[in-house]
Amino acid sequence: MSTREEQIREQRLESLKRIREKGIDPYPSKGKRTHLCIEVKNNYKSLQGKKVSVVGRIMTDRNMGKIAFFTIKDVSGTLQIVFRQDNLGKEKQKDLKIFDTGDFIEVSGTVMKTKVGEVSVDVKNFRLLAKSLMPLPDKFSGLKDEELKLRKRYLDILSNDDVRDMIVKRSRFWQAMREFMLKEGFMEVETPVLETTAGGADARPFVTHHNALDMDVYLRISAGELWQKRLMVAGLEKTFEIGRIFRNEGMSFEHLQDYTQMEFYWAYADYNDGMKTVEKLYKYLAKTIFGTYKFQIGDHKVDLGKKWEIYSYPKIIKEVTGINISDTNITEIKDKLKKLNIKYDTKGFNLIRGIDTLWKHCRKKISGPGFLIDIPVEMEPLAKRKTEDQNFVQRFQVLLAGSEMGKGYSELNDPIDQAERFASQQKMRDAGDEEAQMFDKDFIEALEIGMPPTCGFGISERLFSYLLNKPSRETQIFPLMRPDKVKETKIK
């Protein structure tokens, strides 16, 4: 807190004391409102001369004694309110001194236009709803420090309409996602966030302790993949879940540790059906939320409305790096990574991680939109093998602006094959690969009951941030931040 802020806070604390001494409750339980600010503005003709009650935060105030002009802001926008001594009386006009910018107030009065033609409320009565003790960001300079913007997100939203609009758009994005899935006949479900086995993805989980059961559990790394497939076993044929997932991994432009994801599972469908539905979904989201199919994402120009391409994983790696992934070894992969100056995590490094690291380099120049197919079976323990080539699986990934933007596949429903792949993944995990999947005995038992042919797909909020052309962290409402060390020191 700056010296200026400390001074303002002290002044407002004194003002708060005087307010209480006058018998005024500075924090009443409720505010009365008949209209939003924008409704008063948009309906001036029908409201002119009529009484309304509005509420909001004081954004600006100009008190000239016998007349004062305030601007208040509610969720819909801003509105000017006018205090005149002729209406309020001398003593009540003086009471305006208790107000500061940032305070929440309730006013009632008649709708009018000022001499300069601005729609306003001519105030007859007013009431303090909440006293602000700290100043708002300067309306001209606002918040400049990027870390402060994320740490004090509420101030950034309050002072920056673009951020506020982004949050509204984010809400509509997931609402549109839900609407699409329901229209397609899918049922929304909820599955556990705490798991005894972290499954459904290749990722490092967060671990916590369950005190009541006295055992360690994992925060889920997928939106209930193995649980939703249990629902397929149970006879539910089309399910989806929108929920939070957690991955204890690095941070980057496109990676977060906790974020929202949608996953669907569709009985009697395969990955070809999934690709058709996913293309429809992405186009629906783009048109519904953004009003266009065309986007500028980093250096990529993307048109979701054009024909979606099909990309082959081994073919692209061969074209870009010269490596034949079906006939390579870890030494050749390491040499190529070194030649390309690609850094990688050596802990738990193996041939599969090496090939995938090469792929992440290759994908950067692919604008898409399209689907990536022909993934080696070793890289996807939960997908069916391709009928024509058992070395690859029926998996597809959306490629967009050099990144992967959703993944799905024909789900493996052969319990023997699944058990063997889990065992292979567990060996990789035991050798140090913390992203390899765990052996889930309970899931194997469920598969042995029998699961129909199923297509599954998952999409995260990364798509939303990419379509906005912003880092994923900036498009979260309250991104995770390290504690403020200065405040930590003061508390201690």
N, C-alpha and C positions, 0 to 999 in steps of 0.2 A: 504494500500500500504506500503510495507516494505521500509526501508531506501535505500536499494540497488536498488529497483525498481524506487524510486524517483530520485536517481542519474542517472540511465540509461535514464529515461524520460527527465531529464534536458539536458543530453548530446545529445540526439536525437533531442530535440527542437532546440539546437544550430546547429546541422547538417542540420535540415530542413531550418533554416534561411539562411545558406550558399548555400543550393541548390537553394532557391528562388533568392538569389543574383546573382547566375550564369545564371539566366534566364530559369532555368529548372522548368517545371510544375511538382510538386511532386504528383499530383492527376489528371492525364489526364482522359478523358471521356471513352476511349476505348482501348482495347488491341487487337493486331493482332495475330491470331493463325492458323496454318495450320494443326497441329497434336497434339493430346494428348500425354502426357509423355509415357503412356503405349504403344501407337501406334508406337512411335519411337523405343522403346525397342523390341517390338514383330515383327517389320518389318525391322530389321536391314539390312537383305540381299538385299531387294529391295530399301532401302533408303540410303545405304552406299554411301557417297560422294555427296549426293544430299542436296539441301538447304531446311531447314525447319524453321518454326517459332513456338516457344513454349512459354507458359506463366505459371506463378506459384509463389508460396511463397517460399522465401529462407529459407530453413530449417537448412542448415549448410554452412559455408564458410571457406575456407582455402586460404588465400592470401599470396603468397610467393614472391610477387614483380613482376617478369616477367611472372609468371604463377599463375593462381588462379583456384581453383576447388570449385564450388558451387553445392549444391543439391537443386533442386526446387521440389515443390509438387503441383500437381493440383488434380482435382477430381478423376483421374484415378490411381494416384500413384506418384512415385518419378523418377527423372532423373538427371544425372550428367551433368553439363555444364562447359566447360573449356574456360577460358579467357587467351589468349596468347598475350604478347606484340608484337610478330612478326606479328600478325594479326591486332591488334587494334592500334598500335602506342603507344609511350611512354605516351603522355598526356592523351589519352583515358583510358589507363591502370590505370593511377592514379585516374581517376574518379570512379573506383571501390570502393574507400574509402567512397563514399556517401551511400553505401549499408550496411544494417545490417540484421541479421537474423530476419525474420518476414516480411520484405519488399516483395512487389509483383513486379515482373519484367517481361519484355518481351525480349526475345533474338532471334536472327536469325543467322543461321550458318549451317555448313555441318555436317552430321551425320558421326561419326567415332567411333573407339574403342581405348581406351588408351592402354598403354603398358601392363597393368594388365588385359586387356580384357573387360573393362567395357564400354558398349555402352554410348556414350556421344554426346553432340553437341559442335562442335568447333566454338566458337562464333565469328561472324564478326561484329554484331551490337547489341546494347542493349539499353533498355530504362526503366526508373523507372515508375511503374504504380501506386503504392501507398506506401507511407512512413509509416512504423510502429513506433509508439512512445513508445510502451511498449514491454518488452521482452517476448518471448515465454516460456512456462514451460520447465524446464530442461528435456532434452531428455531421461535421464536415470531414474530420480526419478519421473518426471511428477507431476500430481496433486495427493496428498495423502489425503487431507481433503475431506471427503465424501460430506459435505454440500457445500464446495467450488466447487466441481465437478458439482453439480446440479445447483448452482447459476451462475457459469460461464461455462455453458454447451458448449459454443463455443470453449473454451480452451480444455475441455475434449474431444470433438469430434476431434479437431485438433491434439491432442497429443496421442489419443488412437484409433487405427484402429478398435478395437473390438466394441467400441461405435459407430463409424462411420458405420461399417458394420451392426450393429443392426438397425440403423435408415434407412439404405437402405432396410433392410429386412422388417422393419415395413411398408414402402411404398409399397413394393411388396405384403405384406400380404393383404392390403386393395385392391390393384389392382386385386389380385387373387380372392378375395371375390366378387368384382364387375364382373369380367369375368364369374365366376360361375353363378351368379344370371342372368346375361344377356343370357348366354347359356341355362338356364332353362326357358327362356321366360318371365322373369320379367322386368318391365319397371322402370327405376330409376326416383324418384320424389324428390321434396324438399317441406318441410312443415314448418310452422312457428316455430321460436325459442322463440319468445315472445308470451305468452299466457295469457288470462284473467282467465283461470282455468287450474291449473296444473293437468294433468291427464295421464293415461296410465301406472302408476306404483305406488307402495307404497314407497314414499320417501318424504323427507322434501325439498321443493323447495327454490331457491334463489328468493328474491323479489327485484324489482327495480321500479323506477318511470318513466313513459312515459310523458315527458314534453309537447309534442305537443297535446296529448289527455288528459293531466292532470289526469292520473289514474295510479294506481299501477298495474304492470304486473309481471308474473312469468317467469323465464327461464325454458324451458321445461325439464321434467324429463324422457322423453322417446323420441325416434326418430320418433315422429309423429304418435303414435299408434292411437289415436282417430281421427286424420286427415286422416290417410291412410284408416281407416275403412269408413270414409265419402266417400273416393274415390271408395270403394267397393259399397257403396250406389249409387254412380254416374255411375256405370257400368264398371269401370276399374277392371280387374279381377286378375292381378298379378303385384304388385308394391313392390318396396323396396327403402329404403333410408339409406345412410351412412352419419352420421353427428354427431355433438357435442351435448352432453346432460350434464345437470348440476344438482348435488344433494348436498344440504347443510348439509352434514353428516360427520361422522368421517373418519379419515385416518388410513389405515392399509396396510399390505402386499398386499391385493387384492382390497382395496377400494380407490377410488379417487373422487374428487368433480366435476371435469369436464373432460370428456373423450369421445372417439369416440365409436359409436355404430351403428350396422346395424340392421334394422328391415324389415321383409317382411310380406306381406299379400297376401293370395292366396284364391280366391273365389272358392267355390264348393269343397274344400278340408277340411279334419278334422285333428285332432292331430295325428292320425296314419300316414297319408300322410306326415305330418310335420316331424315326427321322421325319416322316411325313407330319406327324402330330407336333413335333418340336418346331419344325419350320413354321407351321401355322401359329403356334404359340408366340414365337419371337416376332412375327409380323404383326400379330394382334397387339402385343405389348408396345411395339414401336409406334404403330398408328394411333392406338388409344391414348397413350401417355405423352408421346412426343409429336404426334401429328405428321410424321414423315417416316420414310424408309431409309433416307439418306443421312449419313452421319460422318463427321470428321472426328476420328479417334486417333490422337497423336499424329503420326505421319501418314496414317491410313485413311483413305476415303472408302467408306463402306456403304453399299446399297443393299439393304435386306430384301428389297423388292425384286432384284434380278434373280436369275437361275442360280441355285445353290450348287456349288461344285462338290465333287467327291475326291478326297485326297488320300493317297496310300502312304501309310507310315514308313515302311521300308523303302519305298520308291523315292520319297522326298529326301530321306537321310542319305540314300545312295547318290542322288543328284547333287546335293549340296556338299557332302563331305567325302564322297567316294567310298564310304564304309558299307559293306554288305552285312547287315545285322544277322543274317542267317549263317554267316561264315566268318566270324570275328572272334576276338579274345580280349581279355581285359587289358593286356599290354598294348594292343593296337588302339583300343579306345583311349587309354591314358595318353598315348603319344599324340593322337589326334586332338584331344582336349588341350594338351599343352601347346600344340602348333597353332590352335585357334585362340589361344590365350583365354580359355574358359576356366574360371575358378569353380571348384566343387568341394563339398564336404567329404573328407577322406574317411570319417568315422562310418563304419559299416558299408563302405563303398564296395560294390560288386559289379558284375557285368551288366545286370539289368539296370542298375542305377546309372551306370556309365552311358548306356545306350539312350536312356531317357534324358540324360543331361545333354547329349548331342542333339536329341530331338528338340529340346527347348531352345537351342541355338537356331535350329533350322526353321522353326515356326515363325520367327520374328518378322519375316518378310511376307508372310501370307496374310493378305487383307481379308479374304473370304468375301461373303459368307460361304460356308461349306461344311462338310462333315469329314472328319478323319476316320479312316477305317484300317483294317489289317494290322491289328495290334498283336504282338507275340503273346502266346498263352502264359508265359512266365510273368508277364506284367499285369495280368488281370485274373486273379484267382476266383472271381465271382461270375465270370461270363462263359457262355457256351462256346465250345470250339466251332470253327467254321467247318461245314460239312465237306467242302472241297479241299480244305487244307487244315489238318488238325493242329498245325503249329501256330495257327492264329485264331483269334476269338471274334465273336460277333459283337464287337464294341464299336460305338461311334462317339465322336466328340465334336461339338460345335467349334469351328475355328473362326475367329473374328479379330481383326486388327492385331494379328501376331500373337494371339493368346487363345487358350482353351476356355470356352464359355459354356460349359455344361457337358455332362458325360452320361451315356446310357449304354445298355446292352441287352442282348437276349440272355436272361438270367440262367445261370447254371442250376439245373434241378436234378442232376444225377448225384445222389448222395455219396457214392463211392469216389467218383471223380473229384467232388468237392472236398472230401476228407483228405484225399491225396494232395490236393493243392494247398489246403490249409496246413498240412504237415510240412510241405515245401516252404511255405511262407514262415512257419514257425522256426524252421532251421535258419532261415535268413535272419530272423529276429534274434535268435540265440547267438548268431555270429556277430551281432552288433548293429543290424539294420533296424533302427527304432521305428521306421515307417512301415515295415512289413506287418502283415496282419497276423492276429492271434488265432490259435485253434479254438473254434467255438463248438464244443461237443453238443451242447443243447440244440444249436441250429442244425447240426447234422441229423440229430434224432428227429427234428421236425421234418426235414427233407425226406427222411425214410418213411414217414407217413404218406408222403406224396405231394408234390407241388406241380400245378399245371404249367405248361409253357408260359413264360412271363417276360414282358419287357419292362425294364426299369430305367429311370432317368432322373438326374439331379442337376439343379441349376442354382447358383448362389447369387448374392447381391452384387457380385462382380459385374454382371451384365448391366445392372443399373448404373454403376459408376462409369463403365466404359461408354455407354450411350451418352452420358453427360460429359464425357471426356475429362474426368476428374479422378484423382487418386481415391482408392477405395476408402481410405481413412477419412477423407474429407466429406464423404457422402453418408457416413454414419452420423446419427444424431449426437451421441455422446461417445466418441472413441476413447479407448483405454489410454490413460496417461500415467506416467510416473508421478508419484506424490510430489507436491511442491516442497522442495527441500527447505526453503526459507520458512514456510509455515510449519513444517515438521519440527524445525529447530525451536521455534517460538513455543510450540505446544509442549515440547519436552522441558 
